[in-house]
Amino acid sequence: MNKKSIGNNIKFYRNNAGLTQAQLGKMFGVSYVTVSTWESGRTMPTPEIIEGLCVALHCRKEELLGFGYAGRDKDVQRKKLNEYFDSLSEDNRHLLLVRAKELVNLEAEQHGYYKKNAS
C-alpha cells in the first residue's frame, strides 16, 4: 500500500462525495488537518476509519486502497484533462484540437489504418 496513492484516492472520493476536509473529519472526530495529512500521504487513517471512509465516500475498500481498480485512474486522468482544456483560451483550445487530430492521423497512418492520398 502506497500512502500517497491512498491519500489521492481519499481526496478523489471525498471530492466526488461533495465533502470538505472539515466535513469528512467531523464524521470521524478528527480535524481537517488530519484529513489533509491522510490526503497528502503523510499519515494513514486507522483500519477502523478506513472502513468508515468507504461507507462515507461510497466506495469499496479495494478502490480506496488502490487494489485492482484501473478505471478510477482513467476517470481521474479524464477529469484533469477536461479541467485543463476548460482553462485554455479559445485559440489555444483550437490549436490543441488541431494538433491532437494530427497526432491521431499520424498514429493511424503509421499503423496502417489508412493510406494518405498521394498528391
N, CA and C atoms as an extended XYZ file, in Angstrom:
357
Properties=species:S:1:pos:R:3:atomname:S:1:resname:S:1:resid:I:1 pbc="F F F"
N         0.840       -1.186        0.000 N   MET     1
C         0.000        0.000        0.000 CA  MET     1
C         0.885        1.249        0.000 C   MET     1
N         0.654        2.105       -0.940 N   ASN     2
C         1.380        3.360       -1.072 CA  ASN     2
C         0.553        4.464       -0.410 C   ASN     2
N         1.102        5.092        0.627 N   LYS     3
C         0.350        6.111        1.369 CA  LYS     3
C        -0.072        7.275        0.480 C   LYS     3
N         0.789        7.666       -0.446 N   LYS     4
C         0.464        8.794       -1.332 CA  LYS     4
C        -0.720        8.438       -2.239 C   LYS     4
N        -0.713        7.227       -2.783 N   SER     5
C        -1.819        6.794       -3.647 CA  SER     5
C        -3.120        6.702       -2.868 C   SER     5
N        -3.040        6.154       -1.678 N   ILE     6
C        -4.244        6.055       -0.846 CA  ILE     6
C        -4.753        7.454       -0.518 C   ILE     6
N        -3.836        8.361       -0.204 N   GLY     7
C        -4.229        9.743        0.067 CA  GLY     7
C        -4.911       10.391       -1.122 C   GLY     7
N        -4.377       10.157       -2.314 N   ASN     8
C        -5.010       10.685       -3.530 CA  ASN     8
C        -6.400       10.104       -3.707 C   ASN     8
N        -6.560        8.821       -3.383 N   ASN     9
C        -7.872        8.182       -3.500 CA  ASN     9
C        -8.857        8.773       -2.501 C   ASN     9
N        -8.406        9.000       -1.267 N   ILE    10
C        -9.291        9.612       -0.268 CA  ILE    10
C        -9.765       10.972       -0.779 C   ILE    10
N        -8.844       11.764       -1.292 N   LYS    11
C        -9.203       13.090       -1.809 CA  LYS    11
C       -10.174       12.981       -2.983 C   LYS    11
N        -9.894       12.051       -3.897 N   PHE    12
C       -10.754       11.868       -5.068 CA  PHE    12
C       -12.187       11.532       -4.642 C   PHE    12
N       -12.329       10.526       -3.767 N   TYR    13
C       -13.668       10.101       -3.353 CA  TYR    13
C       -14.338       11.141       -2.455 C   TYR    13
N       -13.563       11.871       -1.664 N   ARG    14
C       -14.137       12.951       -0.847 CA  ARG    14
C       -14.705       14.035       -1.757 C   ARG    14
N       -13.947       14.427       -2.765 N   ASN    15
C       -14.440       15.438       -3.711 CA  ASN    15
C       -15.671       14.944       -4.453 C   ASN    15
N       -15.656       13.671       -4.861 N   ASN    16
C       -16.827       13.110       -5.550 CA  ASN    16
C       -18.057       13.110       -4.657 C   ASN    16
N       -17.844       12.952       -3.353 N   ALA    17
C       -18.958       12.956       -2.401 CA  ALA    17
C       -19.394       14.376       -2.049 C   ALA    17
N       -18.653       15.374       -2.536 N   GLY    18
C       -19.011       16.767       -2.277 CA  GLY    18
C       -18.739       17.208       -0.848 C   GLY    18
N       -17.745       16.602       -0.222 N   LEU    19
C       -17.427       16.922        1.168 CA  LEU    19
C       -16.139       17.733        1.264 C   LEU    19
N       -16.084       18.624        2.243 N   THR    20
C       -14.839       19.320        2.546 CA  THR    20
C       -14.021       18.437        3.483 C   THR    20
N       -12.762       18.796        3.651 N   GLN    21
C       -11.936       18.067        4.611 CA  GLN    21
C       -12.519       18.189        6.016 C   GLN    21
N       -13.030       19.361        6.347 N   ALA    22
C       -13.607       19.580        7.674 CA  ALA    22
C       -14.843       18.706        7.885 C   ALA    22
N       -15.699       18.617        6.872 N   GLN    23
C       -16.899       17.791        6.996 CA  GLN    23
C       -16.545       16.320        7.169 C   GLN    23
N       -15.595       15.851        6.376 N   LEU    24
C       -15.192       14.452        6.492 CA  LEU    24
C       -14.547       14.199        7.851 C   LEU    24
N       -13.696       15.106        8.276 N   GLY    25
C       -13.057       14.952        9.577 CA  GLY    25
C       -14.058       14.882       10.713 C   GLY    25
N       -15.085       15.723       10.649 N   LYS    26
C       -16.109       15.750       11.701 CA  LYS    26
C       -16.808       14.400       11.827 C   LYS    26
N       -16.999       13.712       10.710 N   MET    27
C       -17.647       12.395       10.742 CA  MET    27
C       -16.857       11.387       11.575 C   MET    27
N       -15.548       11.603       11.664 N   PHE    28
C       -14.682       10.636       12.337 CA  PHE    28
C       -14.010       11.211       13.581 C   PHE    28
N       -14.443       12.400       13.980 N   GLY    29
C       -13.906       13.002       15.188 CA  GLY    29
C       -12.464       13.461       15.063 C   GLY    29
N       -12.071       13.840       13.840 N   VAL    30
C       -10.716       14.347       13.614 CA  VAL    30
C       -10.819       15.709       12.931 C   VAL    30
N        -9.731       16.448       12.934 N   SER    31
C        -9.731       17.780       12.328 CA  SER    31
C        -9.491       17.702       10.819 C   SER    31
N        -9.747       18.824       10.151 N   TYR    32
C        -9.455       18.891        8.714 CA  TYR    32
C        -7.962       18.713        8.462 C   TYR    32
N        -7.135       19.102        9.430 N   VAL    33
C        -5.686       18.941        9.294 CA  VAL    33
C        -5.331       17.454        9.206 C   VAL    33
N        -6.000       16.641       10.012 N   THR    34
C        -5.763       15.193        9.968 CA  THR    34
C        -6.157       14.634        8.608 C   THR    34
N        -7.311       15.062        8.091 N   VAL    35
C        -7.744       14.610        6.764 CA  VAL    35
C        -6.716       15.043        5.724 C   VAL    35
N        -6.211       16.248        5.857 N   SER    36
C        -5.191       16.740        4.935 CA  SER    36
C        -3.935       15.868        4.974 C   SER    36
N        -3.541       15.430        6.167 N   THR    37
C        -2.346       14.573        6.256 CA  THR    37
C        -2.594       13.208        5.636 C   THR    37
N        -3.839       12.716        5.706 N   TRP    38
C        -4.162       11.457        5.009 CA  TRP    38
C        -4.026       11.671        3.509 C   TRP    38
N        -4.628       12.770        3.028 N   GLU    39
C        -4.670       13.023        1.588 CA  GLU    39
C        -3.287       13.303        1.005 C   GLU    39
N        -2.403       13.845        1.805 N   SER    40
C        -1.047       14.120        1.324 CA  SER    40
C        -0.140       12.901        1.445 C   SER    40
N        -0.623       11.864        2.123 N   GLY    41
C         0.175       10.658        2.296 CA  GLY    41
C         1.156       10.725        3.458 C   GLY    41
N         1.049       11.762        4.274 N   ARG    42
C         1.955       11.865        5.428 CA  ARG    42
C         1.574       10.897        6.539 C   ARG    42
N         0.274       10.659        6.711 N   THR    43
C        -0.196        9.682        7.693 CA  THR    43
C        -1.289        8.841        7.057 C   THR    43
N        -1.641        7.756        7.740 N   MET    44
C        -2.707        6.866        7.261 CA  MET    44
C        -3.822        6.821        8.292 C   MET    44
N        -5.067        6.754        7.830 N   PRO    45
C        -6.153        6.531        8.783 CA  PRO    45
C        -6.044        5.116        9.356 C   PRO    45
N        -6.624        4.927       10.522 N   THR    46
C        -6.625        3.599       11.134 CA  THR    46
C        -7.487        2.654       10.302 C   THR    46
N        -7.310        1.345       10.467 N   PRO    47
C        -8.161        0.397        9.738 CA  PRO    47
C        -9.651        0.626        9.993 C   PRO    47
N       -10.008        0.995       11.221 N   GLU    48
C       -11.421        1.253       11.531 CA  GLU    48
C       -11.929        2.467       10.763 C   GLU    48
N       -11.109        3.496       10.685 N   ILE    49
C       -11.526        4.693        9.942 CA  ILE    49
C       -11.593        4.394        8.451 C   ILE    49
N       -10.688        3.574        7.947 N   ILE    50
C       -10.744        3.195        6.527 CA  ILE    50
C       -12.082        2.543        6.211 C   ILE    50
N       -12.540        1.650        7.096 N   GLU    51
C       -13.856        1.014        6.899 CA  GLU    51
C       -14.949        2.081        6.834 C   GLU    51
N       -14.904        3.038        7.757 N   GLY    52
C       -15.898        4.106        7.772 CA  GLY    52
C       -15.803        5.026        6.567 C   GLY    52
N       -14.576        5.289        6.118 N   LEU    53
C       -14.397        6.126        4.929 CA  LEU    53
C       -15.081        5.508        3.717 C   LEU    53
N       -14.975        4.202        3.605 N   CYS    54
C       -15.604        3.522        2.463 CA  CYS    54
C       -17.113        3.742        2.460 C   CYS    54
N       -17.712        3.695        3.641 N   VAL    55
C       -19.154        3.936        3.745 CA  VAL    55
C       -19.458        5.404        3.431 C   VAL    55
N       -18.723        6.308        4.068 N   ALA    56
C       -18.985        7.743        3.905 CA  ALA    56
C       -18.722        8.223        2.484 C   ALA    56
N       -17.735        7.615        1.818 N   LEU    57
C       -17.333        8.076        0.488 CA  LEU    57
C       -17.898        7.216       -0.639 C   LEU    57
N       -18.733        6.257       -0.273 N   HIS    58
C       -19.423        5.411       -1.256 CA  HIS    58
C       -18.452        4.695       -2.191 C   HIS    58
N       -17.473        4.030       -1.598 N   CYS    59
C       -16.523        3.267       -2.402 CA  CYS    59
C       -16.175        1.972       -1.672 C   CYS    59
N       -15.612        1.041       -2.406 N   ARG    60
C       -15.169       -0.221       -1.807 CA  ARG    60
C       -13.770       -0.030       -1.231 C   ARG    60
N       -13.418       -0.872       -0.282 N   LYS    61
C       -12.084       -0.783        0.323 CA  LYS    61
C       -11.005       -0.981       -0.734 C   LYS    61
N       -11.247       -1.873       -1.688 N   GLU    62
C       -10.276       -2.115       -2.759 CA  GLU    62
C       -10.027       -0.846       -3.570 C   GLU    62
N       -11.084       -0.088       -3.794 N   GLU    63
C       -10.950        1.160       -4.546 CA  GLU    63
C       -10.178        2.202       -3.736 C   GLU    63
N       -10.528        2.336       -2.463 N   LEU    64
C        -9.863        3.324       -1.619 CA  LEU    64
C        -8.382        3.004       -1.448 C   LEU    64
N        -8.077        1.721       -1.309 N   LEU    65
C        -6.687        1.313       -1.107 CA  LEU    65
C        -5.936        1.114       -2.414 C   LEU    65
N        -6.655        1.198       -3.542 N   GLY    66
C        -5.998        1.147       -4.844 CA  GLY    66
C        -5.692       -0.237       -5.363 C   GLY    66
N        -6.439       -1.246       -4.918 N   PHE    67
C        -6.201       -2.608       -5.394 CA  PHE    67
C        -7.070       -2.909       -6.608 C   PHE    67
N        -6.437       -3.081       -7.750 N   GLY    68
C        -7.121       -3.581       -8.944 CA  GLY    68
C        -8.258       -2.734       -9.455 C   GLY    68
N        -8.137       -1.442       -9.419 N   TYR    69
C        -9.204       -0.604       -9.952 CA  TYR    69
C        -8.613        0.458      -10.865 C   TYR    69
N        -8.232        0.020      -12.054 N   ALA    70
C        -7.607        0.927      -13.022 CA  ALA    70
C        -8.600        1.935      -13.585 C   ALA    70
N        -9.885        1.613      -13.554 N   GLY    71
C       -10.881        2.518      -14.109 CA  GLY    71
C       -10.882        3.880      -13.441 C   GLY    71
N       -10.636        3.918      -12.150 N   ARG    72
C       -10.613        5.183      -11.435 CA  ARG    72
C        -9.477        6.064      -11.931 C   ARG    72
N        -8.337        5.447      -12.238 N   ASP    73
C        -7.217        6.223      -12.757 CA  ASP    73
C        -7.590        6.907      -14.066 C   ASP    73
N        -8.319        6.196      -14.907 N   LYS    74
C        -8.756        6.797      -16.167 CA  LYS    74
C        -9.740        7.930      -15.911 C   LYS    74
N       -10.625        7.742      -14.923 N   ASP    75
C       -11.565        8.807      -14.575 CA  ASP    75
C       -10.826       10.050      -14.098 C   ASP    75
N        -9.803        9.850      -13.279 N   VAL    76
C        -9.017       10.973      -12.765 CA  VAL    76
C        -8.307       11.674      -13.910 C   VAL    76
N        -7.693       10.900      -14.800 N   GLN    77
C        -6.991       11.490      -15.932 CA  GLN    77
C        -7.950       12.275      -16.816 C   GLN    77
N        -9.107       11.699      -17.075 N   ARG    78
C       -10.097       12.375      -17.922 CA  ARG    78
C       -10.544       13.685      -17.266 C   ARG    78
N       -10.778       13.646      -15.966 N   LYS    79
C       -11.211       14.851      -15.251 CA  LYS    79
C       -10.130       15.933      -15.310 C   LYS    79
N        -8.874       15.549      -15.102 N   LYS    80
C        -7.777       16.517      -15.153 CA  LYS    80
C        -7.625       17.109      -16.550 C   LYS    80
N        -7.754       16.265      -17.575 N   LEU    81
C        -7.661       16.770      -18.945 CA  LEU    81
C        -8.792       17.743      -19.250 C   LEU    81
N        -9.997       17.406      -18.812 N   ASN    82
C       -11.129       18.304      -19.037 CA  ASN    82
C       -10.930       19.636      -18.328 C   ASN    82
N       -10.427       19.591      -17.091 N   GLU    83
C       -10.169       20.831      -16.358 CA  GLU    83
C        -9.109       21.671      -17.071 C   GLU    83
N        -8.060       21.008      -17.550 N   TYR    84
C        -7.007       21.725      -18.267 CA  TYR    84
C        -7.565       22.347      -19.546 C   TYR    84
N        -8.315       21.552      -20.308 N   PHE    85
C        -8.887       22.034      -21.562 CA  PHE    85
C        -9.792       23.237      -21.303 C   PHE    85
N       -10.630       23.143      -20.269 N   ASP    86
C       -11.538       24.243      -19.945 CA  ASP    86
C       -10.796       25.510      -19.542 C   ASP    86
N        -9.573       25.361      -19.028 N   SER    87
C        -8.808       26.535      -18.594 CA  SER    87
C        -8.135       27.265      -19.757 C   SER    87
N        -8.114       26.657      -20.940 N   LEU    88
C        -7.441       27.251      -22.093 CA  LEU    88
C        -8.307       28.313      -22.764 C   LEU    88
N        -7.646       29.247      -23.427 N   SER    89
C        -8.367       30.229      -24.239 CA  SER    89
C        -8.929       29.513      -25.469 C   SER    89
N        -9.877       30.153      -26.139 N   GLU    90
C       -10.474       29.552      -27.346 CA  GLU    90
C        -9.411       29.241      -28.393 C   GLU    90
N        -8.481       30.176      -28.604 N   ASP    91
C        -7.416       29.963      -29.592 CA  ASP    91
C        -6.562       28.752      -29.229 C   ASP    91
N        -6.196       28.651      -27.961 N   ASN    92
C        -5.368       27.520      -27.542 CA  ASN    92
C        -6.132       26.199      -27.581 C   ASN    92
N        -7.436       26.244      -27.310 N   ARG    93
C        -8.249       25.024      -27.443 CA  ARG    93
C        -8.219       24.544      -28.892 C   ARG    93
N        -8.401       25.503      -29.805 N   HIS    94
C        -8.398       25.165      -31.226 CA  HIS    94
C        -7.054       24.565      -31.632 C   HIS    94
N        -5.949       25.205      -31.222 N   LEU    95
C        -4.614       24.694      -31.553 CA  LEU    95
C        -4.396       23.292      -30.985 C   LEU    95
N        -4.847       23.071      -29.764 N   LEU    96
C        -4.694       21.761      -29.142 CA  LEU    96
C        -5.479       20.697      -29.907 C   LEU    96
N        -6.702       21.018      -30.305 N   LEU    97
C        -7.515       20.056      -31.051 CA  LEU    97
C        -6.912       19.747      -32.415 C   LEU    97
N        -6.414       20.772      -33.090 N   VAL    98
C        -5.771       20.559      -34.392 CA  VAL    98
C        -4.571       19.640      -34.228 C   VAL    98
N        -3.741       19.914      -33.237 N   ARG    99
C        -2.537       19.095      -33.011 CA  ARG    99
C        -2.912       17.668      -32.623 C   ARG    99
N        -3.933       17.507      -31.800 N   ALA   100
C        -4.368       16.165      -31.404 CA  ALA   100
C        -4.844       15.369      -32.615 C   ALA   100
N        -5.593       16.014      -33.504 N   LYS   101
C        -6.050       15.333      -34.720 CA  LYS   101
C        -4.871       14.932      -35.594 C   LYS   101
N        -3.880       15.816      -35.694 N   GLU   102
C        -2.680       15.483      -36.474 CA  GLU   102
C        -1.982       14.257      -35.892 C   GLU   102
N        -1.870       14.203      -34.577 N   LEU   103
C        -1.206       13.063      -33.930 CA  LEU   103
C        -1.992       11.767      -34.109 C   LEU   103
N        -3.313       11.853      -34.016 N   VAL   104
C        -4.147       10.666      -34.222 CA  VAL   104
C        -4.001       10.171      -35.652 C   VAL   104
N        -4.026       11.083      -36.607 N   ASN   105
C        -3.872       10.695      -38.010 CA  ASN   105
C        -2.501       10.094      -38.272 C   ASN   105
N        -1.456       10.662      -37.694 N   LEU   106
C        -0.106       10.135      -37.854 CA  LEU   106
C        -0.008        8.728      -37.278 C   LEU   106
N        -0.570        8.540      -36.102 N   GLU   107
C        -0.554        7.217      -35.462 CA  GLU   107
C        -1.308        6.195      -36.324 C   GLU   107
N        -2.461        6.591      -36.831 N   ALA   108
C        -3.249        5.690      -37.668 CA  ALA   108
C        -2.492        5.330      -38.940 C   ALA   108
N        -1.862        6.315      -39.533 N   GLU   109
C        -1.089        6.081      -40.752 CA  GLU   109
C         0.088        5.144      -40.479 C   GLU   109
N         0.791        5.362      -39.384 N   GLN   110
C         1.947        4.528      -39.047 CA  GLN   110
C         1.551        3.080      -38.786 C   GLN   110
N         0.339        2.866      -38.316 N   HIS   111
C        -0.118        1.503      -38.034 CA  HIS   111
C        -0.918        0.905      -39.186 C   HIS   111
N        -0.940        1.622      -40.305 N   GLY   112
C        -1.575        1.091      -41.500 CA  GLY   112
C        -3.088        1.106      -41.491 C   GLY   112
N        -3.700        1.956      -40.663 N   TYR   113
C        -5.157        2.001      -40.631 CA  TYR   113
C        -5.726        2.665      -41.868 C   TYR   113
N        -4.965        3.555      -42.465 N   TYR   114
C        -5.362        4.131      -43.744 CA  TYR   114
C        -4.126        4.674      -44.424 C   TYR   114
N        -4.239        4.843      -45.720 N   LYS   115
C        -3.128        5.371      -46.518 CA  LYS   115
C        -3.428        6.813      -46.868 C   LYS   115
N        -2.396        7.647      -46.800 N   LYS   116
C        -2.544        9.038      -47.212 CA  LYS   116
C        -2.716        9.094      -48.720 C   LYS   116
N        -3.553       10.011      -49.180 N   ASN   117
C        -3.719       10.196      -50.619 CA  ASN   117
C        -2.429       10.734      -51.207 C   ASN   117
N        -1.989       10.151      -52.301 N   ALA   118
C        -0.772       10.634      -52.976 CA  ALA   118
C        -1.102       11.933      -53.686 C   ALA   118
N        -0.257       12.935      -53.520 N   SER   119
C        -0.504       14.220      -54.179 CA  SER   119
C         0.482       14.436      -55.279 C   SER   119
